[in-house]
């Protein structure tokens, strides 16, 4: 049963604690990828809006830096209570603007985004500095204090596929650490970011400590990255955009989570039932539009045929349709540009002789779950991130060959492998060059208290828990000679 649609939304942007129109006065429409209906309109911000938000954030950060850890934690707990109260309404809006199913949308809000308020509040209380003795023989009376200070103003540029969870990692932990934050959401999914800003404002964070600016990346995102008033940039999105940010940001902290081409390796001793279910989640969750998706399924020759038969049968059970329908397993792709890329990869696979075991068709932004066998390293889907509901099948004959195939792309975000051998598990875990390697688990798995980030062109830095608190603070050493202190 589908959920009734809401009326069109008209939202403003948050600058200096006030909900205002953009400097330009222009607005743009946001439409649902599910049915093309109008979700609402938001302001088209300018570089001038960014500068106003930065000026307000600089002043607000001074207030946050003087606020006690206990008070910041209290505000984050209050934000969590507000977020839980409005979770269902926010999930419906998120479903409509992303195109993920309502069940996936609820999962993002309740399982991932909302817990960040608590994780940031409680993690900050346990985020400790150090007091070290001096190592110098003639300085035994010196004590070295190692502290963490707020980094300043943090610009957060967030993606459309996880418009609540991903930005709220940086916003919650940035505020917890005493920074002010300016959030720039993707233009196709601004309402989830606006909802986050509403939550923080209602919770009572100082005016200017959280801003949200909607508008084009080349204008708003670029100004956030290059402006000397921002001290750190947290970005999640395509690798080419991350490289552009790196080129213009100058000397400031960068936390970049970018593209992936995650391998799912299935050895000849694997639990095939579990591995097939992992592939279903890895390839078709959110219609494959996840940076940690199973972008390549690498099968040992000995289990190839059985695995493929099982995967085809299981994939046929998936229901594609209206994302607001409770029974839907997979909704549409989010936007035309992404759909065009997926189609290009499918066309390339056909041209190179790939065997389409299932799917391959589309209707507008709705793509069929697709399985392509006979994929080799020269296929586009083997070299690039497809970001769609496609399961490319590749073959290998030995452990060394599997590791070599897994590592042959420029990406290294998240890999997975299935085996019943502890020795093989260690060799795969150590050999696959990714920020995370999951053994006997789907690629689309992450733990909220574990470091998350990529190697190679998949990113810089690590998110979640203490790791993001370290990324969004400055480490300072203070040396004190206690022999010269009055007794």
C-alpha positions in Angstrom: 0.0 0.0 0.0 1.5 3.4 -1.0 1.7 6.3 1.4 -0.4 9.4 0.4 1.7 12.2 -1.1 2.1 15.5 0.8 1.5 19.0 -0.6 4.4 20.7 -2.3 7.0 22.2 0.1 8.5 25.7 0.0 11.6 26.1 2.1 14.1 28.8 2.8 17.8 28.6 3.7 19.3 29.0 7.1 21.9 31.7 7.5 22.9 33.3 10.9 19.9 31.6 12.7 17.3 33.0 10.3 15.4 31.3 7.5 15.8 33.6 4.5 15.6 33.7 0.7 18.8 33.7 -1.3 20.6 36.9 -2.4 19.5 36.2 -5.9 15.8 35.8 -5.1 15.7 32.8 -7.5 14.3 29.4 -6.6 14.4 26.0 -8.3 12.1 23.0 -8.4 12.7 19.6 -6.9 10.8 16.7 -8.5 10.4 13.1 -7.4 12.3 10.6 -9.5 9.5 8.1 -8.7 6.7 9.8 -10.6 8.0 13.3 -11.6 5.7 15.0 -9.2 6.7 18.4 -7.7 8.1 17.9 -4.2 8.7 21.7 -3.7 11.0 24.6 -4.3 14.1 26.0 -2.6 16.4 29.0 -3.0 19.1 29.1 -5.6 22.0 30.4 -3.4 24.9 32.5 -4.6 28.5 33.0 -3.6 27.3 36.0 -1.6 25.0 33.8 0.4 28.0 31.5 1.2 30.1 34.5 2.4 27.2 35.6 4.7 26.9 32.1 6.1 30.7 31.9 6.7 30.7 35.3 8.5 27.9 34.1 10.8 29.6 30.8 11.3 32.9 32.4 12.4 31.1 34.3 15.2 29.0 31.3 16.2 32.1 29.1 16.4 33.5 31.4 19.1 30.4 30.7 21.2 30.5 27.0 20.6 34.2 26.8 21.5 33.4 28.4 24.9 30.5 26.1 25.5 31.1 23.2 27.9 31.3 19.6 26.6 28.4 18.8 28.8 26.2 21.5 27.3 27.1 20.5 23.7 26.2 16.9 24.6 22.8 18.0 26.1 21.9 19.9 22.9 22.8 16.9 20.8 20.6 14.6 22.9 17.8 17.1 22.6 18.3 17.1 18.8 18.0 13.3 18.8 14.6 13.5 20.6 13.3 16.0 18.1 14.6 13.9 15.2 12.9 10.8 16.5 9.6 12.6 16.9 9.6 13.7 13.2 11.3 10.6 11.8 8.3 9.2 9.8 7.6 12.5 8.1 11.2 13.0 7.3 11.5 9.5 5.9 8.6 10.1 3.5 10.2 13.3 2.2 13.5 11.5 1.8 11.8 8.6 0.0 10.2 11.1 -2.4 13.3 13.1 -3.2 15.9 10.2 -3.4 13.7 7.5 -5.0 14.8 4.9 -2.4 12.0 2.7 -1.1 10.1 3.9 2.0 11.7 1.0 4.0 15.2 2.1 2.9 14.3 5.7 3.8 13.1 4.7 7.3 16.3 2.7 7.7 18.4 5.7 6.8 16.6 8.0 9.3 16.2 5.7 12.3 19.2 3.3 12.0 21.8 5.7 10.6 21.1 9.4 10.7 19.4 9.8 14.1 21.9 7.8 16.1 24.7 10.2 15.0 23.4 12.8 17.5 24.0 10.3 20.4 27.2 8.9 19.0 28.6 12.4 18.7 27.4 13.5 22.2 28.8 10.4 24.0 31.9 10.1 21.8 32.9 13.6 22.7 32.8 12.9 26.4 35.3 10.1 25.9 37.6 11.8 23.4 40.8 12.3 25.4 44.0 14.2 25.2 47.3 13.1 26.7 49.9 14.3 29.2 53.4 13.0 28.3 56.7 13.3 30.1 59.6 15.0 28.2 62.1 12.6 26.6 65.0 15.0 27.1 67.4 14.2 29.9 67.9 17.8 30.8 64.1 18.6 30.7 62.7 16.1 33.3 60.5 18.9 34.8 58.7 19.5 31.5 55.2 18.1 30.8 53.7 17.9 27.3 50.0 18.4 27.1 48.4 17.0 23.9 45.0 18.6 23.4 42.3 18.6 20.7 40.8 22.0 19.8 38.0 22.9 17.4 39.2 23.3 13.8 36.8 26.2 13.1 34.2 26.4 10.3 33.4 23.1 8.6 31.9 23.1 5.1 29.9 19.9 4.4 29.1 19.1 0.8 26.7 16.1 0.8 25.4 13.6 -1.8 21.9 12.8 -3.0 21.9 9.0 -2.2 22.2 9.4 1.6 21.0 13.0 2.2 20.3 12.6 5.9 22.8 10.0 7.2 26.0 11.1 5.4 25.9 14.9 6.1 24.7 14.3 9.7 27.9 12.4 10.4 30.0 15.5 9.9 27.4 18.0 11.2 26.8 16.2 14.5 30.5 15.4 15.2 31.6 18.8 13.9 29.3 20.6 16.4 30.2 18.2 19.2 33.9 19.2 18.7 33.0 22.9 19.0 33.0 23.8 15.3 30.3 25.6 13.3 29.0 23.9 10.2 27.7 25.0 6.8 25.8 22.3 4.9 25.4 22.3 1.1 23.2 19.4 0.0 22.8 17.9 -3.5 20.4 19.9 -5.7 18.1 16.9 -6.2 17.8 16.2 -2.5 17.8 19.5 -0.5 14.8 18.8 1.8 16.5 16.2 3.9 19.4 18.6 4.6 16.9 21.3 5.5 15.2 18.9 7.9 18.6 18.4 9.6 19.1 22.1 10.0 15.6 22.5 11.4 16.3 19.9 14.1 19.5 21.6 15.2 17.9 25.0 15.3 14.9 23.7 17.4 17.4 21.9 19.7 18.8 25.3 20.6 22.3 25.5 19.0 23.6 29.1 18.8 22.5 31.1 15.8 24.9 30.7 12.9 26.4 27.4 14.3 24.5 25.5 11.6 23.6 26.9 8.1 22.1 25.2 5.1 22.6 26.5 1.6 20.8 25.1 -1.5 22.0 25.6 -5.0 24.5 24.5 -7.7 27.8 22.9 -6.7 29.9 25.1 -9.0 28.6 28.1 -7.2 27.9 27.2 -3.6 30.1 24.2 -3.1 33.1 25.8 -4.9 32.8 29.0 -2.7 32.7 26.8 0.4 35.8 25.0 -0.7 37.9 27.9 -1.8 36.9 30.6 0.8 39.6 31.1 3.4 36.9 31.4 6.0 36.3 27.6 6.0 38.9 25.6 7.9 37.8 22.1 6.8 35.7 20.5 4.0 33.8 17.2 4.3 32.8 16.0 0.9 31.0 12.8 -0.3 30.5 12.3 -4.0 32.2 11.6 -7.3 36.0 11.3 -7.5 36.2 14.0 -10.2 34.4 16.5 -7.9 36.6 15.6 -5.0 39.7 16.2 -7.1 38.3 19.7 -8.1 37.7 20.5 -4.4 41.3 19.4 -3.7 42.6 21.8 -6.4 40.8 24.9 -5.1 40.6 24.4 -1.3 44.2 25.5 -0.5 45.7 24.5 2.8 42.8 23.3 4.9 41.6 19.9 6.3 39.9 17.7 3.7 37.8 14.7 4.5 36.8 13.2 1.2 34.7 10.0 0.6 34.5 9.4 -3.1 33.8 6.7 -5.7 34.2 3.0 -5.5 34.3 -0.1 -7.6 33.9 -2.6 -4.8 34.8 -6.3 -5.5 32.8 -9.1 -4.0 35.1 -12.2 -4.1 33.4 -15.6 -3.8 35.9 -18.4 -3.2 35.3 -22.1 -4.0 34.7 -23.0 -0.3 32.2 -20.1 0.3 28.7 -20.4 1.7 26.9 -19.8 -1.5 23.5 -19.1 0.0 25.0 -16.3 2.1 27.1 -15.0 -0.7 24.1 -14.7 -3.1 22.2 -12.8 -0.5 25.2 -10.5 0.0 25.3 -9.9 -3.8 21.5 -9.0 -3.8 22.1 -6.4 -1.1 25.4 -5.3 -2.6 24.1 -4.8 -6.2 20.4 -3.8 -5.8 20.0 -2.0 -2.5 19.0 1.6 -3.4 19.1 0.4 -7.0 22.9 0.1 -6.8 23.4 3.8 -6.1 25.7 3.3 -3.1 29.4 4.1 -3.0 30.0 0.8 -1.2 28.0 -1.3 -3.7 29.2 -4.6 -5.1 30.3 -3.2 -8.4 32.1 -6.4 -9.5 31.3 -10.0 -8.5 34.4 -12.1 -8.8 33.6 -15.9 -8.9 35.9 -18.8 -8.6 35.6 -21.1 -11.6 34.5 -24.1 -9.5 31.3 -22.3 -8.1 30.6 -20.0 -11.0 27.6 -21.9 -12.5 25.9 -22.7 -9.3 26.3 -19.2 -7.9 24.9 -17.6 -11.1 21.9 -19.9 -11.2 21.1 -19.0 -7.6 21.7 -15.3 -8.2 19.3 -15.2 -11.2 16.6 -17.1 -9.3 16.9 -14.7 -6.3 17.0 -11.6 -8.4 13.8 -12.5 -10.1 12.0 -12.2 -6.8 12.7 -8.5 -6.5 9.8 -6.1 -6.9 10.6 -2.9 -8.8 8.1 0.0 -8.6 6.7 3.0 -6.6 9.2 3.7 -3.8 6.3 4.8 -1.6 4.7 1.4 -1.8 5.6 -0.7 1.2 6.0 -3.8 -0.9 8.6 -2.3 -3.3 12.1 -3.7 -3.2 13.8 -1.3 -5.6 12.8 2.1 -6.9 14.1 4.4 -9.7 17.5 5.9 -10.2 17.7 9.4 -8.8 18.5 11.5 -11.8 18.9 11.5 -15.6 22.7 12.0 -15.5 23.2 8.8 -13.4 20.7 6.9 -15.6 22.6 7.9 -18.7 25.9 6.6 -17.2 24.3 3.3 -16.2 22.9 3.0 -19.8 26.3 3.7 -21.2 27.8 0.9 -19.2 25.1 -1.5 -20.3 25.5 -0.5 -24.0 29.3 -1.0 -23.6 28.8 -4.5 -22.1 26.6 -5.5 -25.0 29.1 -4.2 -27.5 31.9 -6.2 -25.8 29.9 -9.4 -25.9 28.7 -9.6 -22.3 26.0 -12.2 -21.6 22.8 -10.6 -20.2 21.4 -13.3 -18.0 18.6 -11.1 -16.6 17.4 -7.6 -17.1 19.1 -4.9 -19.2 16.0 -2.8 -19.9 14.7 0.4 -18.5 11.6 2.6 -18.4 12.6 6.2 -17.7 14.5 6.2 -14.5 13.3 2.7 -13.6 16.0 0.1 -14.5 15.6 -3.7 -14.3 17.9 -5.6 -11.9 20.5 -6.8 -14.4 23.0 -9.6 -14.3 25.8 -9.6 -16.9 28.1 -12.6 -17.2 31.4 -12.8 -19.1 32.6 -9.4 -17.9 36.4 -8.8 -18.4 38.7 -6.0 -17.3 38.2 -3.9 -20.4 34.5 -3.4 -19.8 33.5 0.0 -18.5 31.6 -1.5 -15.6 34.8 -3.3 -14.5 36.9 -0.1 -14.6 34.4 2.6 -13.5 31.7 3.0 -10.9 28.4 2.0 -12.5 26.1 3.3 -9.7 23.1 1.3 -10.9 21.3 -2.1 -10.4 23.9 -4.2 -12.2 25.7 -7.3 -11.2 28.8 -7.8 -13.4 30.2 -11.3 -13.2 33.9 -11.9 -13.6 35.8 -15.2 -13.1 39.1 -16.2 -11.5 41.0 -19.5 -10.9 43.2 -18.8 -7.9 43.5 -16.7 -4.8 46.3 -14.6 -6.3 44.2 -14.0 -9.4 41.3 -12.9 -7.3 43.4 -10.4 -5.3 44.9 -9.1 -8.5 41.4 -8.6 -10.1 40.1 -6.9 -7.0 42.9 -4.4 -7.0 43.1 -3.5 -10.7 40.9 -0.4 -10.5 42.0 3.1 -9.2 39.4 2.8 -6.4 39.7 1.3 -3.0 36.7 2.1 -0.8 35.1 -1.2 0.4 35.7 -4.8 -0.7 34.1 -8.1 0.4 34.9 -11.7 0.2 33.3 -15.1 1.1 35.3 -18.1 2.2 35.2 -20.8 4.9 39.0 -20.8 5.3 40.5 -18.6 8.1 43.8 -18.5 6.2 42.2 -17.4 3.0 40.1 -14.8 4.9 43.3 -13.2 6.3 45.1 -13.2 2.9 42.1 -11.6 1.2 41.7 -9.1 4.0 45.3 -8.1 3.9 45.6 -8.3 0.1 42.6 -6.3 -1.1 43.5 -2.6 -1.2 40.4 -1.0 0.3 39.7 1.1 3.4 37.4 -1.7 4.6 37.4 -5.4 3.7 34.4 -7.4 4.8 34.7 -11.2 5.2 31.5 -13.2 4.8 29.5 -10.0 4.6 28.0 -7.8 1.9 29.8 -4.8 0.5 26.9 -2.6 1.7 27.7 -3.0 5.4 29.3 -0.4 7.7 29.6 -0.1 11.5 28.9 3.2 13.1 31.8 2.9 15.5 34.4 1.8 13.0 36.6 4.0 10.7 35.1 4.5 7.3 36.9 5.8 4.3 38.9 4.8 1.2 42.3 4.2 -0.3 43.6 5.4 -3.7 41.0 7.5 -5.5 38.3 6.6 -3.1 39.1 9.3 -0.6 41.1 10.9 2.2 40.6 10.6 5.9 38.2 8.5 8.0 34.7 9.1 9.2 32.6 7.9 12.2 33.3 7.7 16.0 36.7 9.0 17.3 38.1 9.0 13.8 35.9 11.9 12.6 36.4 13.8 15.8 40.2 13.6 15.1 39.6 14.8 11.5 37.6 17.8 12.7 39.9 19.0 15.5 43.4 20.4 15.6 46.0 18.6 17.7 47.9 21.0 19.9 51.0 20.5 22.1 51.4 22.7 25.2 54.7 22.3 27.0 54.9 23.3 30.7 58.1 23.5 32.7 56.9 22.7 36.2 60.3 23.6 37.8 59.5 27.3 37.1 56.0 27.3 38.6 55.6 28.7 42.0 55.0 26.1 44.6 
